[in-house]
Amino acid sequence: MPVINRIAEFHDEMSKWRRHLHANPELSYQEHQTAKFVADKLRSFGIEVSEGIGGTGVVGILYGGRSGQRSIGLRADMDALAVEERNDFGHRSVNTGVMHACGHDGHTAMLLGAARYLAETRNFSGRVVFIFQPAEEMGGADGGAARMIREGLFETFRCDEIYGLHNRPGMDIGTFAVKAGPMMASGDSFEIEVSSKGMHAAQPHKGADVVLTAGHILVALQQIAARNTDPLDALVVSATQIHGGDAYNVLPNTVTIRGTVRAFSPRAHAAAEPALRRVVEGIALSTGAHCKVSYAQQYPTLPSHSPYGGSCDLRRCAFSGAKCLRQIRNHRGFAEGRSFPG
């Protein structure tokens, strides 16, 4: 029986899984009920399960019906976001201030569906490692992927290759988007604290104006992409927050700027932090304000290492019933999948 027909037979059940997960979202490293749900399902499919890897991570192992040495990893993330859900359907979040707003409920349900199908058929050689990752939203060294690796994921469960996906609203149903090379941007965050003594607005000459300094910084940050980065490399610097002051006639002691830096090449990613620090230090020197920069490199660029990322065609995806397959432009969102070797 073709895969698409068999999977279609339990599509409604997969939808129920997804809606259960959506209604019961859990934040990073708090995915206890989600992990139990996943582990119970895997065991019901006859899959060997290991729990507690990387805190709340779950790994399933399934051997094919034919002999072989290849070990392929399939990965999904499980955590939700600290967002209040405003939807009004029956499976809206029951946890106040927590929502599956990034689609990890769908990722988890899809991987469970793949696990069920493969467990039923075992029409492959070697083995499959199902990796259900916690804390993708946390990212960096504290993220779930890095922690699972530190705790021996690949020493215990060798993987020759790992495959994952991310939902992309706006694409046609049944469409797979693939791309060779960089697929998602690196993701860094920064905080710039501009400080001086506060002054009356009528006497700005008695100190360094932190509001003026912050304004110069906001404008100058854009030169990092426009003038400090090779035009062939894509880099985006976005200041997303600015906080300071609580009186209309007083220049404040501090102004805080926060934002993100995203890049598609390792070269641009590596150059971004030093460039940002130079810009801030130069402006601070010119205005006399003190500036403290905190910079966190959270996610590296996510490339598609496998040749299949660039050469898939309809024949390779016919098993899934895909209507079409297309190359896409780079996506400036970032995700922690890069922590796993591809």
Buried (B, 14 or more C-beta within 10 A) or exposed (E): EEBEEEBEEBEEEBBEBBBBBBBBBBBBBBBEBBBEBBBEBBEEBEBEBBBEBBBBBBBBBBBBEEEEEEBBBBBBBBBBBEBEBEEEEEBEBEBEEBBBBBBBBBBBBBBBBBBBBBBEEBEBEBBBBBBBBBBBBBBBEEBBBBBBBEBEBBEEBEBEBBBBBBEEEEEEEEBBBBBBEBBBBBBBBBBBBBBBEBBEEEEEEEBBBBBBBBBBBBEBBBEBBEEBBEEEBBBBBEBEEBEBBEEEEEBBBBBBBBBBBBBBBBBBBEBBBEBBBEBBEBBBEEBEBBBEBEBBBBBBBBBBEBEEBEEBEEEBBEEBEBEEBEEEEBBBBBBBBBBBEB
